[in-house]
């Protein structure tokens, strides 16, 4: 997608399993939280605030990071130099040079010997040691020792990896470390909704398609760019980076919404944000799965809907206002 967003817009706001879901906002250089109706629950007071995960929200105060709960109270003291998301009841954190996992009470749950740690996904967590990546289980055992140049989280039972050998291509491993789909792709992404988007050829002239978990192509490589499936639709680009246009395909590979957009995001909660041209004054709006515009083109910066709301901006970066909107475009909260 050809767009750049302020750091706050990069927050992937997720629905927490708690009494209420909170959403970060920025005002006067500080961060706070609103709820799904737009009511301010936590006033702007933090140096940074991140998305919720499993009912806990990462915040930064006085240079240290910790977590608050959905009622706005401090759940885990701001004492860490770096924190990751809670997933499967655990979160990776760093104190000085030391990484380890904590539980939701803040107690150390897994000690580590690594240079970086990532969240748990499907019972496995990536760790980095030196310039190699591998995976541990919840006992802290390196069940797949660090050996890959690149590796990503497990998704739908498989993880995309790139072996460390020079000239290696991308493939997918199973949880036992065996190569389930042999390295053969020049680029690839996680499995979503039973499909993974992969590229054959270089970035300039290669083509993207979609494979099944058997490694066979479900949709042959024919797109200049293809993104993962979300809400049963996948974003694709026809044409090059500068002049190409975006549209959406269905699981059978048919173009469900014509490639007519110069900017587009994935479908979330039945809506996707799009814009029609590259002019600097061009605005973003939201379409439904039929391609109908349901929220008019009016935003300078968009984001996906998560938990029933989307973080957007009207007006220029310095003079405009950030706001949360609902599915019909109604303003739930706006920057003062």
Buried (B, 14 or more C-beta within 10 A) or exposed (E): BEBEBEEBBEBEBBBBEBEBBBBBBBEEEBBBBBBBEBEBBBEBEBBBBBBBBBBBBBBBBEEBBBBBBBEBEEBBEBEBEBBBBBBBEBBBBBEEEEBBBBBBEBEEBBEBEBBBBBBBBBEBBBBBBEEBBBBBBBEBEBBBBBBBBEBBBBBBEBBBBBBBEEEBBBBBBBBEBEEBBEBEBBBBBBBBBEBBBBBBEEEEEBBBBBBBBEBEBBBEBEBBBBBBBBBEBBBBBBEEEEEBBBBBBBBEBEEBBEBBBBBBBBBBBBBBBBBBBEEEEEBBBBBBBEBEEBBEBBBBBBBBBBBBBBBBBBEEEEEBEBBBBBBEBEEBBEBE
